[in-house]
């Protein structure tokens, strides 16, 4: 089972999603069986941030002085759930996702779901630096999204 701790440092998040902790944990429970880690206690943290803070973090840790939608920081290079049940941290920028600003709550949740899946896969060791890795990651993203797509509207 995956447990997600959600921390928000940006007040705008609750305009689109009232209970972010319930939203993300419900998403994880809807993942395909392969990614739910049944019988295990796996956790991660999500920081709901803004463009200003994510830019600082991106510059500090990735040497890229620009905003981005999401950053993932796996707890280890090679994931071993038995040894380290904490898989890492994800940081998401509200302003980056809320484009255009006219996005309705459902559209925002949908976009957030897709980017969360992407960040989650990074925590599990997926990457997209090479074309073959990009294709592999994209296939997994689509599989997960297809499994939870119909449940998004019902979440918080």
DOFI-199692 format. One record per atom (N, C-alpha, C): residue in one letter; atom name; x, y, z. Coordinates in steps of 0.05 Angstrom, whole numbers, padded with zeros to 5 digits, always signed. Atoms other than C-alpha are relative to their C-alpha. Layout:
<nodes>
+------+------+--------+--------+--------+
! rest ! atom !     px !     py !     pz !
+------+------+--------+--------+--------+
!    A !   CA !      X !      Y !      Z !
...
+------+------+--------+--------+--------+
</nodes>
This chain:
<nodes>
+------+------+--------+--------+--------+
! rest ! atom !     px !     py !     pz !
+------+------+--------+--------+--------+
!    X !    N ! +00017 ! -00024 ! +00000 !
!    X !   CA ! +00000 ! +00000 ! +00000 !
!    X !    C ! +00018 ! +00025 ! +00000 !
!    X !    N ! -00015 ! -00025 ! +00001 !
!    X !   CA ! +00024 ! +00070 ! -00016 !
!    X !    C ! -00013 ! +00020 ! +00018 !
!    X !    N ! +00009 ! -00022 ! -00016 !
!    X !   CA ! +00018 ! +00126 ! +00034 !
!    X !    C ! +00014 ! +00025 ! -00009 !
!    X !    N ! -00011 ! -00024 ! +00011 !
!    X !   CA ! +00027 ! +00196 ! +00008 !
!    X !    C ! -00005 ! +00023 ! +00021 !
!    X !    N ! +00001 ! -00023 ! -00017 !
!    X !   CA ! +00043 ! +00254 ! +00055 !
!    X !    C ! +00000 ! +00025 ! -00018 !
!    X !    N ! +00002 ! -00024 ! +00017 !
!    X !   CA ! +00021 ! +00320 ! +00023 !
!    X !    C ! +00005 ! +00024 ! +00017 !
!    X !    N ! -00007 ! -00025 ! -00013 !
!    X !   CA ! +00051 ! +00386 ! +00044 !
!    X !    C ! -00005 ! +00022 ! -00020 !
!    X !    N ! +00006 ! -00022 ! +00018 !
!    X !   CA ! +00027 ! +00451 ! +00014 !
!    X !    C ! +00013 ! +00026 ! +00010 !
!    X !    N ! -00012 ! -00026 ! -00007 !
!    X !   CA ! +00067 ! +00516 ! +00014 !
!    X !    C ! -00012 ! +00022 ! -00017 !
!    X !    N ! +00012 ! -00019 ! +00018 !
!    X !   CA ! +00021 ! +00551 ! -00034 !
!    X !    C ! -00031 ! -00001 ! +00004 !
!    X !    N ! +00029 ! +00000 ! -00007 !
!    X !   CA ! -00050 ! +00573 ! -00016 !
!    X !    C ! -00019 ! -00004 ! -00024 !
!    X !    N ! +00018 ! +00003 ! +00023 !
!    X !   CA ! -00077 ! +00568 ! -00087 !
!    X !    C ! -00009 ! -00028 ! -00006 !
!    X !    N ! +00007 ! +00028 ! +00005 !
!    X !   CA ! -00079 ! +00492 ! -00088 !
!    X !    C ! -00028 ! -00006 ! +00008 !
!    X !    N ! +00027 ! +00007 ! -00009 !
!    X !   CA ! -00143 ! +00489 ! -00048 !
!    X !    C ! -00022 ! +00013 ! -00016 !
!    X !    N ! +00021 ! -00012 ! +00018 !
!    X !   CA ! -00179 ! +00531 ! -00101 !
!    X !    C ! -00009 ! -00022 ! -00019 !
!    X !    N ! +00006 ! +00021 ! +00019 !
!    X !   CA ! -00177 ! +00470 ! -00147 !
!    X !    C ! -00006 ! -00027 ! +00013 !
!    X !    N ! +00003 ! +00026 ! -00014 !
!    X !   CA ! -00173 ! +00412 ! -00098 !
!    X !    C ! -00002 ! +00006 ! +00030 !
!    X !    N ! +00004 ! -00006 ! -00028 !
!    X !   CA ! -00202 ! +00418 ! -00029 !
!    X !    C ! +00017 ! -00016 ! +00019 !
!    X !    N ! -00015 ! +00017 ! -00018 !
!    X !   CA ! -00169 ! +00358 ! +00004 !
!    X !    C ! +00021 ! -00015 ! -00016 !
!    X !    N ! -00021 ! +00011 ! +00017 !
!    X !   CA ! -00104 ! +00345 ! -00032 !
!    X !    C ! +00011 ! -00027 ! +00011 !
!    X !    N ! -00010 ! +00025 ! -00012 !
!    X !   CA ! -00083 ! +00290 ! +00017 !
!    X !    C ! -00019 ! -00023 ! -00009 !
!    X !    N ! +00019 ! +00021 ! +00008 !
!    X !   CA ! -00147 ! +00250 ! +00001 !
!    X !    C ! +00003 ! -00005 ! -00030 !
!    X !    N ! -00002 ! +00002 ! +00030 !
!    X !   CA ! -00139 ! +00264 ! -00074 !
!    X !    C ! +00023 ! -00018 ! -00008 !
!    X !    N ! -00024 ! +00015 ! +00008 !
!    X !   CA ! -00068 ! +00237 ! -00080 !
!    X !    C ! -00001 ! -00029 ! +00010 !
!    X !    N ! +00001 ! +00027 ! -00011 !
!    X !   CA ! -00079 ! +00177 ! -00035 !
!    X !    C ! -00021 ! -00016 ! -00015 !
!    X !    N ! +00021 ! +00014 ! +00016 !
!    X !   CA ! -00143 ! +00159 ! -00073 !
!    X !    C ! +00011 ! -00007 ! -00028 !
!    X !    N ! -00012 ! +00007 ! +00026 !
!    X !   CA ! -00104 ! +00163 ! -00139 !
!    X !    C ! +00018 ! -00024 ! +00003 !
!    X !    N ! -00019 ! +00022 ! -00003 !
!    X !   CA ! -00051 ! +00116 ! -00112 !
!    X !    C ! -00015 ! -00026 ! +00005 !
!    X !    N ! +00016 ! +00024 ! -00004 !
!    X !   CA ! -00104 ! +00067 ! -00089 !
!    X !    C ! -00013 ! -00010 ! -00025 !
!    X !    N ! +00013 ! +00007 ! +00025 !
!    X !   CA ! -00133 ! +00067 ! -00159 !
!    X !    C ! +00021 ! -00010 ! -00021 !
!    X !    N ! -00021 ! +00009 ! +00019 !
!    X !   CA ! -00066 ! +00050 ! -00192 !
!    X !    C ! -00003 ! -00029 ! -00006 !
!    X !    N ! +00000 ! +00029 ! +00005 !
!    X !   CA ! -00058 ! -00017 ! -00226 !
!    X !    C ! +00014 ! -00015 ! +00022 !
!    X !    N ! -00011 ! +00017 ! -00022 !
!    X !   CA ! -00041 ! -00073 ! -00178 !
!    X !    C ! +00030 ! +00001 ! +00002 !
!    X !    N ! -00029 ! -00001 ! +00001 !
!    X !   CA ! +00032 ! -00072 ! -00200 !
!    X !    C ! +00012 ! +00023 ! +00015 !
!    X !    N ! -00010 ! -00024 ! -00012 !
!    X !   CA ! +00040 ! -00002 ! -00172 !
!    X !    C ! -00012 ! +00007 ! +00027 !
!    X !    N ! +00012 ! -00005 ! -00026 !
!    X !   CA ! +00000 ! -00008 ! -00108 !
!    X !    C ! +00016 ! -00011 ! +00023 !
!    X !    N ! -00017 ! +00013 ! -00021 !
!    X !   CA ! +00052 ! -00049 ! -00071 !
!    X !    C ! -00016 ! -00013 ! +00022 !
!    X !    N ! +00018 ! +00014 ! -00018 !
!    X !   CA ! +00000 ! -00093 ! -00039 !
!    X !    C ! +00016 ! -00016 ! +00020 !
!    X !    N ! -00014 ! +00015 ! -00021 !
!    X !   CA ! +00024 ! -00122 ! +00027 !
!    X !    C ! +00025 ! +00013 ! +00010 !
!    X !    N ! -00023 ! -00015 ! -00008 !
!    X !   CA ! +00079 ! -00071 ! +00034 !
!    X !    C ! -00008 ! +00028 ! +00009 !
!    X !    N ! +00005 ! -00028 ! -00009 !
!    X !   CA ! +00083 ! -00003 ! +00067 !
!    X !    C ! +00020 ! +00018 ! -00014 !
!    X !    N ! -00016 ! -00018 ! +00016 !
!    X !   CA ! +00110 ! +00046 ! +00016 !
!    X !    C ! -00010 ! +00028 ! +00004 !
!    X !    N ! +00009 ! -00028 ! -00003 !
!    X !   CA ! +00109 ! +00121 ! +00025 !
!    X !    C ! +00017 ! +00019 ! -00017 !
!    X !    N ! -00013 ! -00022 ! +00014 !
!    X !   CA ! +00127 ! +00185 ! -00011 !
!    X !    C ! -00012 ! +00026 ! +00010 !
!    X !    N ! +00010 ! -00026 ! -00007 !
!    X !   CA ! +00119 ! +00259 ! +00000 !
!    X !    C ! -00004 ! +00017 ! -00025 !
!    X !    N ! +00005 ! -00020 ! +00022 !
!    X !   CA ! +00089 ! +00311 ! -00047 !
!    X !    C ! -00001 ! +00027 ! +00013 !
!    X !    N ! +00000 ! -00028 ! -00008 !
!    X !   CA ! +00104 ! +00384 ! -00038 !
!    X !    C ! -00015 ! +00016 ! -00021 !
!    X !    N ! +00015 ! -00016 ! +00018 !
!    X !   CA ! +00052 ! +00428 ! -00070 !
!    X !    C ! +00010 ! +00028 ! +00002 !
!    X !    N ! -00016 ! -00025 ! -00001 !
!    X !   CA ! +00091 ! +00490 ! -00088 !
!    X !    C ! -00010 ! +00020 ! -00021 !
!    X !    N ! +00005 ! -00021 ! +00020 !
!    X !   CA ! +00093 ! +00549 ! -00136 !
!    X !    C ! +00024 ! +00004 ! -00018 !
!    X !    N ! -00021 ! -00004 ! +00019 !
!    X !   CA ! +00136 ! +00573 ! -00193 !
!    X !    C ! +00026 ! +00011 ! +00013 !
!    X !    N ! -00023 ! -00012 ! -00013 !
!    X !   CA ! +00182 ! +00615 ! -00149 !
!    X !    C ! +00017 ! -00021 ! +00015 !
!    X !    N ! -00014 ! +00019 ! -00016 !
!    X !   CA ! +00200 ! +00559 ! -00102 !
!    X !    C ! +00011 ! -00024 ! -00016 !
!    X !    N ! -00010 ! +00022 ! +00016 !
!    X !   CA ! +00205 ! +00504 ! -00154 !
!    X !    C ! +00024 ! +00008 ! -00017 !
!    X !    N ! -00023 ! -00010 ! +00015 !
!    X !   CA ! +00252 ! +00548 ! -00194 !
!    X !    C ! +00025 ! -00001 ! +00017 !
!    X !    N ! -00023 ! +00000 ! -00018 !
!    X !   CA ! +00298 ! +00555 ! -00133 !
!    X !    C ! +00010 ! -00029 ! +00004 !
!    X !    N ! -00008 ! +00028 ! -00005 !
!    X !   CA ! +00298 ! +00480 ! -00121 !
!    X !    C ! +00012 ! -00012 ! -00025 !
!    X !    N ! -00010 ! +00010 ! +00026 !
!    X !   CA ! +00309 ! +00465 ! -00195 !
!    X !    C ! +00029 ! +00010 ! -00004 !
!    X !    N ! -00027 ! -00012 ! +00003 !
!    X !   CA ! +00369 ! +00512 ! -00195 !
!    X !    C ! +00020 ! -00013 ! +00019 !
!    X !    N ! -00018 ! +00011 ! -00020 !
!    X !   CA ! +00398 ! +00484 ! -00131 !
!    X !    C ! +00008 ! -00029 ! -00006 !
!    X !    N ! -00005 ! +00029 ! +00003 !
!    X !   CA ! +00392 ! +00410 ! -00147 !
!    X !    C ! +00005 ! -00010 ! -00028 !
!    X !    N ! -00004 ! +00009 ! +00028 !
!    X !   CA ! +00391 ! +00406 ! -00223 !
!    X !    C ! +00015 ! +00020 ! -00016 !
!    X !    N ! -00016 ! -00021 ! +00014 !
!    X !   CA ! +00430 ! +00469 ! -00241 !
!    X !    C ! -00015 ! +00012 ! -00024 !
!    X !    N ! +00017 ! -00012 ! +00021 !
!    X !   CA ! +00371 ! +00493 ! -00284 !
!    X !    C ! -00015 ! +00023 ! +00012 !
!    X !    N ! +00012 ! -00024 ! -00011 !
!    X !   CA ! +00349 ! +00564 ! -00270 !
!    X !    C ! -00026 ! +00007 ! -00014 !
!    X !    N ! +00026 ! -00005 ! +00012 !
!    X !   CA ! +00277 ! +00558 ! -00293 !
!    X !    C ! -00021 ! -00016 ! +00015 !
!    X !    N ! +00022 ! +00015 ! -00012 !
!    X !   CA ! +00209 ! +00536 ! -00270 !
!    X !    C ! -00005 ! -00025 ! -00016 !
!    X !    N ! +00008 ! +00025 ! +00012 !
!    X !   CA ! +00182 ! +00468 ! -00285 !
!    X !    C ! -00026 ! -00009 ! +00013 !
!    X !    N ! +00026 ! +00009 ! -00011 !
!    X !   CA ! +00117 ! +00431 ! -00273 !
!    X !    C ! +00005 ! -00019 ! +00024 !
!    X !    N ! -00003 ! +00020 ! -00021 !
!    X !   CA ! +00145 ! +00375 ! -00230 !
!    X !    C ! +00030 ! -00007 ! +00003 !
!    X !    N ! -00026 ! +00010 ! -00005 !
!    X !   CA ! +00209 ! +00352 ! -00197 !
!    X !    C ! -00003 ! -00026 ! +00017 !
!    X !    N ! +00001 ! +00025 ! -00016 !
!    X !   CA ! +00221 ! +00281 ! -00170 !
!    X !    C ! +00028 ! -00005 ! +00010 !
!    X !    N ! -00025 ! +00006 ! -00013 !
!    X !   CA ! +00275 ! +00262 ! -00121 !
!    X !    C ! -00003 ! -00028 ! +00012 !
!    X !    N ! +00001 ! +00027 ! -00011 !
!    X !   CA ! +00280 ! +00186 ! -00113 !
!    X !    C ! +00018 ! -00002 ! +00025 !
!    X !    N ! -00016 ! +00004 ! -00025 !
!    X !   CA ! +00305 ! +00163 ! -00045 !
!    X !    C ! +00026 ! -00015 ! -00006 !
!    X !    N ! -00024 ! +00015 ! +00007 !
!    X !   CA ! +00355 ! +00116 ! -00079 !
!    X !    C ! +00002 ! -00002 ! -00030 !
!    X !    N ! -00004 ! +00004 ! +00029 !
!    X !   CA ! +00386 ! +00105 ! -00147 !
!    X !    C ! -00015 ! -00025 ! -00010 !
!    X !    N ! +00012 ! +00025 ! +00007 !
!    X !   CA ! +00362 ! +00033 ! -00149 !
!    X !    C ! -00021 ! -00006 ! +00022 !
!    X !    N ! +00021 ! +00004 ! -00019 !
!    X !   CA ! +00295 ! +00022 ! -00115 !
!    X !    C ! -00001 ! -00028 ! +00011 !
!    X !    N ! +00003 ! +00026 ! -00014 !
!    X !   CA ! +00290 ! -00034 ! -00064 !
!    X !    C ! -00020 ! +00004 ! +00022 !
!    X !    N ! +00022 ! -00005 ! -00019 !
!    X !   CA ! +00223 ! -00032 ! -00029 !
!    X !    C ! +00005 ! -00014 ! +00027 !
!    X !    N ! -00005 ! +00015 ! -00024 !
!    X !   CA ! +00245 ! -00084 ! +00022 !
!    X !    C ! +00019 ! +00015 ! +00019 !
!    X !    N ! -00019 ! -00014 ! -00016 !
!    X !   CA ! +00303 ! -00042 ! +00046 !
!    X !    C ! -00008 ! +00029 ! +00007 !
!    X !    N ! +00008 ! -00028 ! -00004 !
!    X !   CA ! +00275 ! +00028 ! +00037 !
!    X !    C ! -00028 ! +00004 ! -00010 !
!    X !    N ! +00027 ! -00004 ! +00008 !
!    X !   CA ! +00200 ! +00035 ! +00037 !
!    X !    C ! -00008 ! +00029 ! -00007 !
!    X !    N ! +00005 ! -00028 ! +00008 !
!    X !   CA ! +00206 ! +00111 ! +00029 !
!    X !    C ! +00012 ! +00004 ! -00027 !
!    X !    N ! -00010 ! -00001 ! +00027 !
!    X !   CA ! +00211 ! +00121 ! -00046 !
!    X !    C ! +00009 ! +00027 ! -00010 !
!    X !    N ! -00010 ! -00026 ! +00008 !
!    X !   CA ! +00223 ! +00196 ! -00049 !
!    X !    C ! -00020 ! +00022 ! +00002 !
!    X !    N ! +00015 ! -00024 ! -00002 !
!    X !   CA ! +00195 ! +00265 ! -00058 !
!    X !    C ! -00007 ! +00010 ! -00028 !
!    X !    N ! +00009 ! -00012 ! +00024 !
!    X !   CA ! +00155 ! +00299 ! -00112 !
!    X !    C ! -00008 ! +00029 ! +00006 !
!    X !    N ! +00007 ! -00028 ! -00004 !
!    X !   CA ! +00148 ! +00375 ! -00119 !
!    X !    C ! -00015 ! +00008 ! -00025 !
!    X !    N ! +00017 ! -00008 ! +00022 !
!    X !   CA ! +00093 ! +00405 ! -00163 !
!    X !    C ! -00006 ! +00030 ! +00002 !
!    X !    N ! +00006 ! -00029 ! +00001 !
!    X !   CA ! +00083 ! +00478 ! -00184 !
!    X !    C ! -00028 ! +00005 ! -00009 !
!    X !    N ! +00028 ! -00007 ! +00006 !
!    X !   CA ! +00012 ! +00505 ! -00182 !
!    X !    C ! -00002 ! +00017 ! -00025 !
!    X !    N ! +00003 ! -00019 ! +00023 !
!    X !   CA ! +00022 ! +00562 ! -00231 !
!    X !    C ! +00007 ! -00014 ! -00027 !
!    X !    N ! -00008 ! +00014 ! +00024 !
!    X !   CA ! +00057 ! +00517 ! -00281 !
!    X !    C ! -00022 ! -00018 ! -00010 !
!    X !    N ! +00022 ! +00018 ! +00008 !
!    X !   CA ! -00001 ! +00468 ! -00281 !
!    X !    C ! -00025 ! +00015 ! -00007 !
!    X !    N ! +00025 ! -00015 ! +00004 !
!    X !   CA ! -00056 ! +00520 ! -00279 !
!    X !    C ! +00001 ! +00019 ! -00024 !
!    X !    N ! +00000 ! -00015 ! +00026 !
!    X !   CA ! -00046 ! +00543 ! -00351 !
!    X !    C ! -00018 ! -00014 ! -00019 !
!    X !    N ! +00008 ! -00028 ! -00004 !
!    X !   CA ! -00089 ! +00570 ! -00379 !
!    X !    C ! -00014 ! +00003 ! +00027 !
!    X !    N ! +00012 ! -00006 ! -00026 !
!    X !   CA ! -00116 ! +00603 ! -00316 !
!    X !    C ! -00030 ! -00006 ! +00001 !
!    X !    N ! +00029 ! +00005 ! +00001 !
!    X !   CA ! -00186 ! +00587 ! -00339 !
!    X !    C ! -00007 ! -00030 ! +00003 !
!    X !    N ! +00004 ! +00029 ! -00003 !
!    X !   CA ! -00177 ! +00512 ! -00326 !
!    X !    C ! -00021 ! -00004 ! +00022 !
!    X !    N ! +00019 ! +00008 ! -00020 !
!    X !   CA ! -00237 ! +00483 ! -00290 !
!    X !    C ! +00013 ! -00021 ! +00018 !
!    X !    N ! -00011 ! +00019 ! -00020 !
!    X !   CA ! -00225 ! +00439 ! -00229 !
!    X !    C ! +00005 ! -00027 ! -00012 !
!    X !    N ! -00004 ! +00026 ! +00011 !
!    X !   CA ! -00235 ! +00375 ! -00268 !
!    X !    C ! +00024 ! -00001 ! -00019 !
!    X !    N ! -00023 ! -00001 ! +00018 !
!    X !   CA ! -00185 ! +00396 ! -00322 !
!    X !    C ! +00026 ! +00002 ! +00015 !
!    X !    N ! -00024 ! -00003 ! -00017 !
!    X !   CA ! -00135 ! +00416 ! -00269 !
!    X !    C ! +00007 ! -00027 ! +00012 !
!    X !    N ! -00005 ! +00026 ! -00012 !
!    X !   CA ! -00143 ! +00349 ! -00233 !
!    X !    C ! +00011 ! -00020 ! -00020 !
!    X !    N ! -00009 ! +00018 ! +00022 !
!    X !   CA ! -00134 ! +00312 ! -00299 !
!    X !    C ! +00029 ! +00005 ! -00007 !
!    X !    N ! -00028 ! -00008 ! +00006 !
!    X !   CA ! -00070 ! +00350 ! -00315 !
!    X !    C ! +00018 ! -00008 ! +00023 !
!    X !    N ! -00016 ! +00007 ! -00024 !
!    X !   CA ! -00045 ! +00340 ! -00244 !
!    X !    C ! +00004 ! -00030 ! +00002 !
!    X !    N ! -00002 ! +00029 ! -00001 !
!    X !   CA ! -00059 ! +00266 ! -00247 !
!    X !    C ! +00021 ! -00010 ! -00019 !
!    X !    N ! -00020 ! +00008 ! +00020 !
!    X !   CA ! -00018 ! +00258 ! -00310 !
!    X !    C ! +00028 ! +00006 ! +00009 !
!    X !    N ! -00027 ! -00008 ! -00008 !
!    X !   CA ! +00041 ! +00296 ! -00283 !
!    X !    C ! +00008 ! -00015 ! +00026 !
!    X !    N ! -00006 ! +00016 ! -00024 !
!    X !   CA ! +00036 ! +00259 ! -00216 !
!    X !    C ! +00010 ! -00028 ! -00008 !
!    X !    N ! -00008 ! +00027 ! +00010 !
!    X !   CA ! +00040 ! +00192 ! -00252 !
!    X !    C ! +00029 ! +00002 ! -00011 !
!    X !    N ! -00026 ! -00004 ! +00011 !
!    X !   CA ! +00101 ! +00218 ! -00289 !
!    X !    C ! +00021 ! +00001 ! +00022 !
!    X !    N ! -00018 ! -00003 ! -00023 !
!    X !   CA ! +00135 ! +00239 ! -00224 !
!    X !    C ! +00003 ! -00025 ! +00016 !
!    X !    N ! +00000 ! +00026 ! -00014 !
!    X !   CA ! +00116 ! +00174 ! -00190 !
!    X !    C ! +00018 ! -00020 ! -00014 !
!    X !    N ! -00017 ! +00018 ! +00015 !
!    X !   CA ! +00149 ! +00134 ! -00245 !
!    X !    C ! +00029 ! +00007 ! +00003 !
!    X !    N ! -00028 ! -00008 ! -00004 !
!    X !   CA ! +00212 ! +00175 ! -00237 !
!    X !    C ! +00010 ! -00011 ! +00027 !
!    X !    N ! -00008 ! +00011 ! -00026 !
!    X !   CA ! +00213 ! +00154 ! -00163 !
!    X !    C ! +00006 ! -00030 ! -00001 !
!    X !    N ! -00004 ! +00029 ! +00003 !
!    X !   CA ! +00210 ! +00082 ! -00186 !
!    X !    C ! +00023 ! -00007 ! -00018 !
!    X !    N ! -00024 ! +00005 ! +00016 !
!    X !   CA ! +00271 ! +00091 ! -00230 !
!    X !    C ! -00004 ! +00004 ! -00030 !
!    X !    N ! +00004 ! -00006 ! +00028 !
!    X !   CA ! +00239 ! +00107 ! -00297 !
!    X !    C ! +00013 ! +00026 ! -00007 !
!    X !    N ! -00012 ! -00025 ! +00010 !
!    X !   CA ! +00273 ! +00161 ! -00339 !
!    X !    C ! -00006 ! +00003 ! -00029 !
!    X !    N ! +00005 ! -00004 ! +00029 !
!    X !   CA ! +00269 ! +00191 ! -00408 !
!    X !    C ! +00023 ! +00015 ! -00013 !
!    X !    N ! -00023 ! -00013 ! +00013 !
!    X !   CA ! +00339 ! +00213 ! -00425 !
!    X !    C ! +00006 ! -00012 ! -00027 !
!    X !    N ! -00003 ! +00013 ! +00026 !
!    X !   CA ! +00343 ! +00162 ! -00482 !
!    X !    C ! -00027 ! -00006 ! -00012 !
!    X !    N ! +00025 ! +00004 ! +00014 !
!    X !   CA ! +00289 ! +00151 ! -00534 !
!    X !    C ! -00013 ! -00026 ! +00009 !
!    X !    N ! +00012 ! +00025 ! -00008 !
!    X !   CA ! +00279 ! +00078 ! -00514 !
!    X !    C ! -00011 ! +00001 ! +00028 !
!    X !    N ! +00010 ! -00003 ! -00027 !
!    X !   CA ! +00271 ! +00097 ! -00441 !
!    X !    C ! -00025 ! +00018 ! +00000 !
!    X !    N ! +00023 ! -00018 ! +00003 !
!    X !   CA ! +00223 ! +00153 ! -00461 !
!    X !    C ! -00025 ! -00016 ! -00008 !
!    X !    N ! +00022 ! +00016 ! +00009 !
!    X !   CA ! +00180 ! +00103 ! -00498 !
!    X !    C ! -00011 ! -00019 ! +00021 !
!    X !    N ! +00007 ! +00018 ! -00022 !
!    X !   CA ! +00181 ! +00054 ! -00441 !
!    X !    C ! -00016 ! +00014 ! +00022 !
!    X !    N ! +00013 ! -00015 ! -00021 !
!    X !   CA ! +00161 ! +00107 ! -00391 !
!    X !    C ! -00028 ! +00009 ! -00009 !
!    X !    N ! +00026 ! -00009 ! +00011 !
!    X !   CA ! +00106 ! +00134 ! -00436 !
!    X !    C ! -00021 ! -00022 ! +00000 !
!    X !    N ! +00018 ! +00023 ! -00001 !
!    X !   CA ! +00076 ! +00064 ! -00442 !
!    X !    C ! -00011 ! -00004 ! +00028 !
!    X !    N ! +00008 ! +00004 ! -00027 !
!    X !   CA ! +00074 ! +00057 ! -00367 !
!    X !    C ! -00019 ! +00023 ! +00010 !
!    X !    N ! +00018 ! -00022 ! -00007 !
!    X !   CA ! +00044 ! +00127 ! -00358 !
!    X !    C ! -00028 ! -00004 ! -00011 !
!    X !    N ! +00027 ! +00004 ! +00013 !
!    X !   CA ! -00012 ! +00110 ! -00406 !
!    X !    C ! -00015 ! -00023 ! +00013 !
!    X !    N ! +00013 ! +00023 ! -00013 !
!    X !   CA ! -00026 ! +00043 ! -00372 !
!    X !    C ! -00012 ! +00009 ! +00027 !
!    X !    N ! +00009 ! -00009 ! -00026 !
!    X !   CA ! -00032 ! +00076 ! -00304 !
!    X !    C ! -00024 ! +00019 ! -00004 !
!    X !    N ! +00021 ! -00020 ! +00004 !
!    X !   CA ! -00073 ! +00135 ! -00330 !
!    X !    C ! -00026 ! -00014 ! -00009 !
!    X !    N ! +00024 ! +00014 ! +00010 !
!    X !   CA ! -00121 ! +00088 ! -00367 !
!    X !    C ! -00015 ! -00013 ! +00023 !
!    X !    N ! +00012 ! +00014 ! -00022 !
!    X !   CA ! -00134 ! +00050 ! -00303 !
!    X !    C ! -00016 ! +00020 ! +00018 !
!    X !    N ! +00013 ! -00019 ! -00019 !
!    X !   CA ! -00153 ! +00113 ! -00263 !
!    X !    C ! -00016 ! +00022 ! -00013 !
!    X !    N ! +00012 ! -00022 ! +00015 !
!    X !   CA ! -00180 ! +00159 ! -00317 !
!    X !    C ! -00029 ! +00005 ! +00009 !
!    X !    N ! +00029 ! -00003 ! -00006 !
!    X !   CA ! -00254 ! +00147 ! -00300 !
!    X !    C ! -00005 ! +00008 ! +00029 !
!    X !    N ! +00003 ! -00006 ! -00028 !
!    X !   CA ! -00242 ! +00157 ! -00226 !
!    X !    C ! +00007 ! +00028 ! +00008 !
!    X !    N ! -00011 ! -00027 ! -00006 !
!    X !   CA ! -00211 ! +00226 ! -00229 !
!    X !    C ! -00023 ! +00020 ! +00008 !
!    X !    N ! +00022 ! -00019 ! -00005 !
!    X !   CA ! -00277 ! +00265 ! -00232 !
!    X !    C ! -00013 ! -00004 ! +00028 !
!    X !    N ! +00013 ! +00007 ! -00025 !
!    X !   CA ! -00302 ! +00230 ! -00169 !
!    X !    C ! +00018 ! +00008 ! +00024 !
!    X !    N ! -00018 ! -00006 ! -00022 !
!    X !   CA ! -00241 ! +00249 ! -00128 !
!    X !    C ! -00003 ! +00028 ! +00009 !
!    X !    N ! +00003 ! -00025 ! -00013 !
!    X !   CA ! -00250 ! +00306 ! -00080 !
!    X !    C ! -00006 ! +00024 ! -00018 !
+------+------+--------+--------+--------+
</nodes>
